[in-house]
Amino acid sequence: MVNPTIEDAVLSADLFVVLWSRSYALSRFCYDEIELALRRHAVGEIQLWIINLDGSDIVPPEARALPQALARTPHVLVALVRELLEHAEPARAVPGGE
């Protein structure tokens, strides 16, 4: 089960970025959060970006088919995120929001 604070964050997000690594794959908490994000992504509620930090295999079957980017150094990671943000879909308007 996802920690309530993490669950609230995933449920209120428009974008979920996975910084995948061998360590992420071994964490049951990370597995739970990506599963929640994958469910929301499947129904179009959230954008999901997977950035692979070490070239390790993506474990969740639903995530394997999604595009992923490889960023083995902090410099490459920053450049990649900047590029992705330039092309990201704008956040959806929230009913009743400004």
PyMOL commands that place a pseudoatom at each C-alpha (Angstrom):
pseudoatom trace, name=CA, resn=MET, resi=1, chain=A, elem=C, hetatm=0, pos=[0.000, 0.000, 0.000]
pseudoatom trace, name=CA, resn=VAL, resi=2, chain=A, elem=C, hetatm=0, pos=[1.258, 3.466, -0.887]
pseudoatom trace, name=CA, resn=ASN, resi=3, chain=A, elem=C, hetatm=0, pos=[2.097, 5.849, 1.947]
pseudoatom trace, name=CA, resn=PRO, resi=4, chain=A, elem=C, hetatm=0, pos=[-0.871, 8.278, 2.238]
pseudoatom trace, name=CA, resn=THR, resi=5, chain=A, elem=C, hetatm=0, pos=[1.329, 11.323, 1.597]
pseudoatom trace, name=CA, resn=ILE, resi=6, chain=A, elem=C, hetatm=0, pos=[2.776, 9.796, -1.564]
pseudoatom trace, name=CA, resn=GLU, resi=7, chain=A, elem=C, hetatm=0, pos=[-0.656, 8.595, -2.658]
pseudoatom trace, name=CA, resn=ASP, resi=8, chain=A, elem=C, hetatm=0, pos=[-2.108, 12.106, -2.261]
pseudoatom trace, name=CA, resn=ALA, resi=9, chain=A, elem=C, hetatm=0, pos=[0.763, 13.548, -4.305]
pseudoatom trace, name=CA, resn=VAL, resi=10, chain=A, elem=C, hetatm=0, pos=[0.343, 11.009, -7.126]
pseudoatom trace, name=CA, resn=LEU, resi=11, chain=A, elem=C, hetatm=0, pos=[-3.428, 11.481, -7.149]
pseudoatom trace, name=CA, resn=SER, resi=12, chain=A, elem=C, hetatm=0, pos=[-3.147, 15.268, -7.404]
pseudoatom trace, name=CA, resn=ALA, resi=13, chain=A, elem=C, hetatm=0, pos=[-0.323, 15.343, -9.981]
pseudoatom trace, name=CA, resn=ASP, resi=14, chain=A, elem=C, hetatm=0, pos=[-0.621, 16.041, -13.694]
pseudoatom trace, name=CA, resn=LEU, resi=15, chain=A, elem=C, hetatm=0, pos=[2.855, 14.659, -14.327]
pseudoatom trace, name=CA, resn=PHE, resi=16, chain=A, elem=C, hetatm=0, pos=[4.677, 11.753, -12.699]
pseudoatom trace, name=CA, resn=VAL, resi=17, chain=A, elem=C, hetatm=0, pos=[8.406, 11.363, -13.335]
pseudoatom trace, name=CA, resn=VAL, resi=18, chain=A, elem=C, hetatm=0, pos=[10.008, 8.024, -12.538]
pseudoatom trace, name=CA, resn=LEU, resi=19, chain=A, elem=C, hetatm=0, pos=[13.761, 8.126, -11.981]
pseudoatom trace, name=CA, resn=TRP, resi=20, chain=A, elem=C, hetatm=0, pos=[14.198, 4.408, -12.618]
pseudoatom trace, name=CA, resn=SER, resi=21, chain=A, elem=C, hetatm=0, pos=[17.214, 2.523, -11.301]
pseudoatom trace, name=CA, resn=ARG, resi=22, chain=A, elem=C, hetatm=0, pos=[18.062, -0.874, -9.857]
pseudoatom trace, name=CA, resn=SER, resi=23, chain=A, elem=C, hetatm=0, pos=[17.416, 0.579, -6.396]
pseudoatom trace, name=CA, resn=TYR, resi=24, chain=A, elem=C, hetatm=0, pos=[13.998, 1.908, -7.467]
pseudoatom trace, name=CA, resn=ALA, resi=25, chain=A, elem=C, hetatm=0, pos=[13.127, -1.546, -8.828]
pseudoatom trace, name=CA, resn=LEU, resi=26, chain=A, elem=C, hetatm=0, pos=[13.940, -3.149, -5.472]
pseudoatom trace, name=CA, resn=SER, resi=27, chain=A, elem=C, hetatm=0, pos=[11.798, -0.790, -3.390]
pseudoatom trace, name=CA, resn=ARG, resi=28, chain=A, elem=C, hetatm=0, pos=[8.288, -1.991, -2.592]
pseudoatom trace, name=CA, resn=PHE, resi=29, chain=A, elem=C, hetatm=0, pos=[7.279, 1.621, -1.918]
pseudoatom trace, name=CA, resn=CYS, resi=30, chain=A, elem=C, hetatm=0, pos=[8.498, 2.714, -5.352]
pseudoatom trace, name=CA, resn=TYR, resi=31, chain=A, elem=C, hetatm=0, pos=[6.694, -0.240, -6.928]
pseudoatom trace, name=CA, resn=ASP, resi=32, chain=A, elem=C, hetatm=0, pos=[3.451, 0.829, -5.241]
pseudoatom trace, name=CA, resn=GLU, resi=33, chain=A, elem=C, hetatm=0, pos=[3.776, 4.444, -6.388]
pseudoatom trace, name=CA, resn=ILE, resi=34, chain=A, elem=C, hetatm=0, pos=[4.550, 3.527, -9.998]
pseudoatom trace, name=CA, resn=GLU, resi=35, chain=A, elem=C, hetatm=0, pos=[1.599, 1.114, -10.051]
pseudoatom trace, name=CA, resn=LEU, resi=36, chain=A, elem=C, hetatm=0, pos=[-0.708, 3.937, -8.931]
pseudoatom trace, name=CA, resn=ALA, resi=37, chain=A, elem=C, hetatm=0, pos=[0.773, 6.280, -11.530]
pseudoatom trace, name=CA, resn=LEU, resi=38, chain=A, elem=C, hetatm=0, pos=[0.435, 3.611, -14.237]
pseudoatom trace, name=CA, resn=ARG, resi=39, chain=A, elem=C, hetatm=0, pos=[-3.266, 3.151, -13.412]
pseudoatom trace, name=CA, resn=ARG, resi=40, chain=A, elem=C, hetatm=0, pos=[-3.844, 6.909, -13.699]
pseudoatom trace, name=CA, resn=HIS, resi=41, chain=A, elem=C, hetatm=0, pos=[-1.789, 7.056, -16.906]
pseudoatom trace, name=CA, resn=ALA, resi=42, chain=A, elem=C, hetatm=0, pos=[-3.806, 4.211, -18.472]
pseudoatom trace, name=CA, resn=VAL, resi=43, chain=A, elem=C, hetatm=0, pos=[-7.004, 6.253, -18.172]
pseudoatom trace, name=CA, resn=GLY, resi=44, chain=A, elem=C, hetatm=0, pos=[-5.402, 9.515, -19.312]
pseudoatom trace, name=CA, resn=GLU, resi=45, chain=A, elem=C, hetatm=0, pos=[-5.327, 11.252, -15.937]
pseudoatom trace, name=CA, resn=ILE, resi=46, chain=A, elem=C, hetatm=0, pos=[-1.577, 11.800, -15.728]
pseudoatom trace, name=CA, resn=GLN, resi=47, chain=A, elem=C, hetatm=0, pos=[1.496, 12.108, -17.925]
pseudoatom trace, name=CA, resn=LEU, resi=48, chain=A, elem=C, hetatm=0, pos=[4.151, 9.542, -17.035]
pseudoatom trace, name=CA, resn=TRP, resi=49, chain=A, elem=C, hetatm=0, pos=[7.822, 9.972, -17.853]
pseudoatom trace, name=CA, resn=ILE, resi=50, chain=A, elem=C, hetatm=0, pos=[10.341, 7.218, -17.206]
pseudoatom trace, name=CA, resn=ILE, resi=51, chain=A, elem=C, hetatm=0, pos=[13.963, 8.285, -17.006]
pseudoatom trace, name=CA, resn=ASN, resi=52, chain=A, elem=C, hetatm=0, pos=[16.303, 5.339, -16.617]
pseudoatom trace, name=CA, resn=LEU, resi=53, chain=A, elem=C, hetatm=0, pos=[19.361, 6.294, -14.596]
pseudoatom trace, name=CA, resn=ASP, resi=54, chain=A, elem=C, hetatm=0, pos=[21.405, 3.127, -14.962]
pseudoatom trace, name=CA, resn=GLY, resi=55, chain=A, elem=C, hetatm=0, pos=[20.099, 1.181, -17.960]
pseudoatom trace, name=CA, resn=SER, resi=56, chain=A, elem=C, hetatm=0, pos=[18.438, -1.477, -15.795]
pseudoatom trace, name=CA, resn=ASP, resi=57, chain=A, elem=C, hetatm=0, pos=[15.377, -3.354, -17.027]
pseudoatom trace, name=CA, resn=ILE, resi=58, chain=A, elem=C, hetatm=0, pos=[11.975, -1.806, -16.398]
pseudoatom trace, name=CA, resn=VAL, resi=59, chain=A, elem=C, hetatm=0, pos=[10.096, -4.309, -14.235]
pseudoatom trace, name=CA, resn=PRO, resi=60, chain=A, elem=C, hetatm=0, pos=[6.340, -3.497, -14.226]
pseudoatom trace, name=CA, resn=PRO, resi=61, chain=A, elem=C, hetatm=0, pos=[4.848, -4.995, -17.419]
pseudoatom trace, name=CA, resn=GLU, resi=62, chain=A, elem=C, hetatm=0, pos=[2.626, -1.950, -18.043]
pseudoatom trace, name=CA, resn=ALA, resi=63, chain=A, elem=C, hetatm=0, pos=[5.675, 0.326, -17.923]
pseudoatom trace, name=CA, resn=ARG, resi=64, chain=A, elem=C, hetatm=0, pos=[7.837, -1.713, -20.309]
pseudoatom trace, name=CA, resn=ALA, resi=65, chain=A, elem=C, hetatm=0, pos=[5.929, -0.530, -23.379]
pseudoatom trace, name=CA, resn=LEU, resi=66, chain=A, elem=C, hetatm=0, pos=[6.163, 3.139, -22.420]
pseudoatom trace, name=CA, resn=PRO, resi=67, chain=A, elem=C, hetatm=0, pos=[8.904, 5.336, -23.829]
pseudoatom trace, name=CA, resn=GLN, resi=68, chain=A, elem=C, hetatm=0, pos=[11.881, 5.801, -21.588]
pseudoatom trace, name=CA, resn=ALA, resi=69, chain=A, elem=C, hetatm=0, pos=[14.929, 7.998, -21.737]
pseudoatom trace, name=CA, resn=LEU, resi=70, chain=A, elem=C, hetatm=0, pos=[18.400, 7.092, -20.509]
pseudoatom trace, name=CA, resn=ALA, resi=71, chain=A, elem=C, hetatm=0, pos=[20.249, 9.642, -18.369]
pseudoatom trace, name=CA, resn=ARG, resi=72, chain=A, elem=C, hetatm=0, pos=[23.347, 8.166, -16.745]
pseudoatom trace, name=CA, resn=THR, resi=73, chain=A, elem=C, hetatm=0, pos=[24.796, 11.460, -15.468]
pseudoatom trace, name=CA, resn=PRO, resi=74, chain=A, elem=C, hetatm=0, pos=[23.305, 14.431, -13.602]
pseudoatom trace, name=CA, resn=HIS, resi=75, chain=A, elem=C, hetatm=0, pos=[24.176, 16.738, -16.523]
pseudoatom trace, name=CA, resn=VAL, resi=76, chain=A, elem=C, hetatm=0, pos=[22.298, 14.538, -19.001]
pseudoatom trace, name=CA, resn=LEU, resi=77, chain=A, elem=C, hetatm=0, pos=[19.360, 14.249, -16.575]
pseudoatom trace, name=CA, resn=VAL, resi=78, chain=A, elem=C, hetatm=0, pos=[19.012, 18.032, -16.238]
pseudoatom trace, name=CA, resn=ALA, resi=79, chain=A, elem=C, hetatm=0, pos=[19.254, 18.557, -19.999]
pseudoatom trace, name=CA, resn=LEU, resi=80, chain=A, elem=C, hetatm=0, pos=[16.699, 15.822, -20.642]
pseudoatom trace, name=CA, resn=VAL, resi=81, chain=A, elem=C, hetatm=0, pos=[14.177, 17.156, -18.130]
pseudoatom trace, name=CA, resn=ARG, resi=82, chain=A, elem=C, hetatm=0, pos=[14.509, 20.663, -19.578]
pseudoatom trace, name=CA, resn=GLU, resi=83, chain=A, elem=C, hetatm=0, pos=[13.847, 19.299, -23.060]
pseudoatom trace, name=CA, resn=LEU, resi=84, chain=A, elem=C, hetatm=0, pos=[10.879, 17.239, -21.907]
pseudoatom trace, name=CA, resn=LEU, resi=85, chain=A, elem=C, hetatm=0, pos=[9.374, 20.216, -20.067]
pseudoatom trace, name=CA, resn=GLU, resi=86, chain=A, elem=C, hetatm=0, pos=[9.601, 22.318, -23.231]
pseudoatom trace, name=CA, resn=HIS, resi=87, chain=A, elem=C, hetatm=0, pos=[7.427, 19.752, -25.006]
pseudoatom trace, name=CA, resn=ALA, resi=88, chain=A, elem=C, hetatm=0, pos=[5.150, 18.756, -22.117]
pseudoatom trace, name=CA, resn=GLU, resi=89, chain=A, elem=C, hetatm=0, pos=[1.421, 18.964, -22.442]
pseudoatom trace, name=CA, resn=PRO, resi=90, chain=A, elem=C, hetatm=0, pos=[0.008, 21.921, -20.526]
pseudoatom trace, name=CA, resn=ALA, resi=91, chain=A, elem=C, hetatm=0, pos=[-1.659, 21.114, -17.223]
pseudoatom trace, name=CA, resn=ARG, resi=92, chain=A, elem=C, hetatm=0, pos=[-5.381, 20.572, -17.466]
pseudoatom trace, name=CA, resn=ALA, resi=93, chain=A, elem=C, hetatm=0, pos=[-7.645, 23.266, -16.113]
pseudoatom trace, name=CA, resn=VAL, resi=94, chain=A, elem=C, hetatm=0, pos=[-9.184, 22.384, -12.776]
pseudoatom trace, name=CA, resn=PRO, resi=95, chain=A, elem=C, hetatm=0, pos=[-12.942, 23.035, -12.598]
pseudoatom trace, name=CA, resn=GLY, resi=96, chain=A, elem=C, hetatm=0, pos=[-13.500, 25.995, -10.305]
pseudoatom trace, name=CA, resn=GLY, resi=97, chain=A, elem=C, hetatm=0, pos=[-9.795, 26.880, -10.414]
pseudoatom trace, name=CA, resn=GLU, resi=98, chain=A, elem=C, hetatm=0, pos=[-8.231, 30.032, -11.813]
for i in range(1, 98): cmd.bond("trace and resi %d" % i, "trace and resi %d" % (i + 1))
show_as sticks, trace
zoom trace
